[in-house]
Amino acid sequence: MAVWNVLKDWGLEDKAQILCSDTTSSNMGRINGAITFLELHTDREMTYFPCRHHIYELVLRSVFEYELNEVTSSPDVAFFKKKSEKNGIIWKKKIIWTDINT
């Protein structure tokens, strides 16, 4: 509803042709999704571009499910724990940035 209100306020309801958002059901759901809502209110189909960042998340999730039999939203992933114990925790090392002008 908020996007529709902005389109109306700016006089863009007849000009908007492309929508881009993440791939959650709240945006893409065929019954209650925001895109469905906007298409109903504009009385036309819209071109939809799913956000590439979120598409990559879905691909990586599938890889983890297939290869590691583990999907979690927790930061404690066994695969990464094993890697960090073996190789050291490189992402926690301090990086000292120096001024390039000096």
Phi, psi and omega in degrees: 000323181297318180296317179300316180298320178294317178301317179293314181302323183267000180069032184251005185299331178267351184259332182297129182235336186233138177240141177226130178201179174287178189258023179287159181294335178294336176261320187258353184304136185286345179255307184247011182289152180299324180293317176301317179300313181294321178295322177295318182285330178271349179060036175200161176283146178247150173281134184243128175246107175294143180299127182298323178303315182287329175296316179297324176300318180295320178296313180297323177300317179296321178298314180297319178298317184285310187278321188250353184052034183213124173227129182209157173261001179284147176286350182269076180264125185304319180304313182286329177297316179298317180297316183289326178292324181284316188254357185087159184268090184288331184283352178260355178294145179282134175254125181260116179268133178250156179288121183288348180273353182259000000 
